[in-house]
Amino acid sequence: MKDLHLQKPTGMRSLSVKLALLVFICTLGAGIAVLSGVLFLQRVVVLEQEQASLAQMAQHTAKQVEQLITQKEKKALAANQLFTRALSVDGGSPGMAMQPQADGAVRIRDSVSGAFLPAAQVGTSAERWFSASKGSWPELAAMMRQDFFNFYFISHDHFIRISPADWALEVDAEHNFDQDVFFRLATPEQNPARVPRWTPVYFDDIWQHWMTSLIVPVYLDDRFVGVTGADYILDDLFADLASQALLSRQYQLMVFERSGNLLLAPGHQPQRDARMNTLLQGMEISDPELKAFKQQLLTEPERNQFLSASSEQYLLQAAPIERLGWFLTVYRPKADTFKTLQSIQSKVFVLFVLIALIVAVLLQFFIYRLVLKRLNRVSDAIVRLGRGGYHTLKLDQSSDEIGVLNRAVEGMSGEIAELLEGLNTRIAEKEQAERSTKKLTKAVAFSSSGIVLTDAQLGIEYLNPFLVDLLLLPAEEAAGKSITDLIATEMAFVREEMLQTILSRHHWRGDILLAHQAQQCWMSMAIAPIRDEKGTVTNYVCALQDISFIKESQQKMEQLAYFDVLTGLANRGYFREQLRKALAMSQRGHYAFALLYFDLDEFKLINDTLGHDAGDELLKEVAKRLISRLREEDTIARLGGDEFAVILSGIESRQQAALIAENLQHSFAMPVKLGSQEVAISASIGITMAPEDAGDEELLLKHADLAMYEAKARGKNTFHFFSQDLNEAAKERLELESQLREAIREHQFMLYYQPKIDLNTNHIVGYEALIRWLRPDNKLVPPARFIPVAESTGLIVQIGEWVLWEGCRFLARQCSRGLNVDLSINLSARQFRDNSLAETVERILKRTGVEPKRIIFEITESMLMGDTDAAIHQLNQLKSLGVSLSIDDFGTGYSSLSYLKRFPVDELKIDRSFVQDIPEDTNDMDIVSAIIAMAQQMNLRVVAEGVETVEQVAFLKQHDCTLVQGYYFSMPLAEQELNQLEFTIN
């Protein structure tokens, strides 16, 4: 820049000096007047508002503490009543053997409490309290310790039970409870009214705490037997008090008794080295103003119980805590109160600046008239200079400030000309950058992702509108907070990992759960640094993408993968995983559990008769009852169909498992309402203990399954523990299955035939084919033993086909001898459900040449009452072949007349259970008469089986049931023995 040698005016000749002096004088005068008035009024208003706030807070806090104390007293009184009732029911076992310790006292500890009897009372009747106080103690202790530090019972003969147990284990063997403030306060001498009482604050040298105790006397048959008590630690009480008083607003508390004994004050802590039963003597207040307020309150406590005061340094408010006999004082230093006036002073200052500007403008108006012409010339020159007229400036050169300004303008014009070209270039570049910045700003503002800008310490400087709306948090409130505050508190570990990673790498990426949300919102967060020209990190940019839908999808996938859709219980896969974990823990020797494996009795019948929807509702109800009766730590699973399994954790004895199994069976005792019908349910439960019974997953499940089937075999609706006998039975069943397969291959079966007699003619009109198994060692295996195995393994289909072949060959041989007889053949459930049954029957009939009308297939009612449409279809197919159909064991199943008339059957067979007690049982006689009459009305034949006496023959013949079979006529015989019968054969 060229040196213009400009001489600047100084002193009072300078217009700027004159103007500044004038503005200063005016502003100073106005500011002093306004500021004094505003601050005075503001102080008065703030003090009044703060005093009212203190009064409201003190009274509210005292009321909340009163309610808290009352609630604790009610709970303590309820616990005392329950404990007294338990003592009155169980007086204890005075004969229990007690083992004194080395110091002569008896100390016993269990999972929830400890018990102590001094040496002087050992061997006396006081020992009965060990058992008398134990029964109800776990529930009462758990209830009371939610609100108190501990819970104890002290008898009049110096026995104590306490939870937690440490006090009973550490107390001196010769301890005298009569000297304890927490015992003698409830004795009849000091508490004749028998009401709950709070002790003065005292020190317990075992717990090492200052505390007050709530003591309730215990009376049995109007006789004082002891006290129940609960301790409220002074530190916990003051913590509750502080939480009620909202001390985050810089309020302070002071608590003292009506006697003036100070309990709580800032900076004051009672000593921790006192002796047992030492009463808290209080502390001295060093502050004279607080001390004076205390004395004023105690002078007339009834009139001053809600005393308000404003001292030189403090605002104070008192309120009584009646239940404890304490006074609560909330106070705040005035200096803290007046801090808020600082912001007001800054605002007043800004106001004064505005006033000064207004005054300056007015002054400028008058000065303008004095220098208007010369300033206009300067203005015109500057305009021409701005338009590029750098060489046309002609200004006067007077010696005042304007003259100096004119010379300065002329001198600057040359330099401006040199700089203007570069400036224009830089302006163009800046405008381009501003346009790019505006585009980027709009993109960030309207982005569907969250964008956060922070400083180098991760303090938030900017949130885009999307994130502001998502957080429901104004941008002004978010400013200055750490970005970690956006993460939900339950993900504190993520915060720590983020800060460590950014500190070391300046980058971080991960999934977070967003805070400040009414509902859970998962975000994918990525943080990257922004560096300056030197590579120093100046800011961080963070991008957040909403992934809540992805998380919900993952949760749904996990739900589908691990839980049953119908009942919400764990599925087979999750159950097996939990079982493996439980076995691994048990093998370490620190864990035992029980496995319950059960299914519902007669569920298939309910499902088939009432429909699958009703079956689903039944399974849901079973799941609800299981959840209601079991603990959260137990694993409940539906393995499929009506099979359930439960892992009972922490079960170490069969007695515990048996109690839970009985509880589960009791939960099934109430009928379930399915639509308009009530259904009774029951369950058969198999129980196996781990690791006692097995340490292998598959073996444990197998054992539980064996125990469950044994429970079913014992009549259902019961439970059974696994034993090695069951394992042997399973092995025997497996061996029987193997022998059964060999019997099919080696044709070890044979048919026996029981005659069917027509009572009108006394002729044999047919036989019932009954299978027998003759093993190579000439031992007959009863059908009741091998038929269930064949049914469960599916071998019954092959055996049934052999019976068809053999029975038809038998008929062919009878026909070749000129004997016209029928043959009844029993169909099993598996055989009846076989889709190829009709085809097989047709093929056998054609191969053997037997007339179809000679074959009678006997089917039980339960086989027909499953899928009735499928059953009717199968019956029609058989009927189309020309065979006859009979319902066996009629009257023992669940069929109804509406179904019976739809079945194309020809014959009803009365079960032997109705015939065997005739004529002794008149009910059976009525039932048989009704069946015969019903069958005759429906044009059906009636056959009675199990006839064994002449009276039964006479009854049946009298009621027109002429077709009978039973031991009265003949037992089942082999074919070669039939010629020994003395009956005429058709």
Secondary structure, 3 states (H helix, E strand, C coil): CCCCCCCCCCHHHCHHHHHHHHHHHHHHHHHHHHHHHHHHHHHHHHHHHHHHHHHHHHHHHHHHHHHHHHHHHHHHHHHHHHHHHHHHHCCCCCCCCCCCCCCCCEEEECCCCEEEECHHHCCCHHHHHHHHCCCCHHHHHHHHCCCCCCEEEEECCCCEEEECCHHHHHCCCCCCHHHCHHHHCCCCCCCCCCCCEECCCEEECCCCEEEEEEEEEEEECCEEEEEEEEEEEHHHHHHHHHHHHCHHHCCEEEEEECCCCEEEECCECCCCCCCCCEECCCCCCCCHHHHHHHHHHHHCCCCCCCCEEECCCEEEEEEEECCCCEEEEEEEEHHHHCCHHHHHHHHHHHHHHHHHHHHHHHHHHHHHHHHHHHHHHHHHHHHHHHCCCCCCCCCCCCCCHHHHHHHHHHHHHHHHHHHHHHHHHHHHHHHHHHHHHHHHHHHHHCCCCEEEEEECCCEEEEECHHHHHHHCCCHHHHCCCEHHHHECHHHHHHHHHHHHHHHHHCCEEEEEEECCCCCCCEEEEEEEEEECCCCCEEEEEEEEEECHHHHHHHHHHHHHHHECCCCCCECHHHHHHHHHHHHHHHHCCCCCEEEEEEEECCHHHHHHHHCHHHHHHHHHHHHHHHHHHCCCCCEEEEEECCEEEEEEECCCCHHHHHHHHHHHHHHCCCCEEECCEEECCCEEEEEEEECCCCCCHHHHHHHHHHHHHHHHHCCCCCEEECCHHHHHHHHHHHHHHHHHHHHHHHCCEEEEEEEEEECCCCEEEEEEEEEEEECCCCCEECHHHHHHHHHHHCHHHHHHHHHHHHHHHHHHHHHHCCCCCEEEEECCHHHHCCCCHHHHHHHHHHHHCCCHHHEEEEEEHHHHCCCHHHHHHHHHHHHHCCCEEEEEEECCCCCCHHHHCCCCCCEEEECHHHHCCCCCCHHHHHHHHHHHHHHHHCCCEEEECCCCCHHHHHHHHHCCCCEECCCCCCCCECHHHHHHCCCEEC
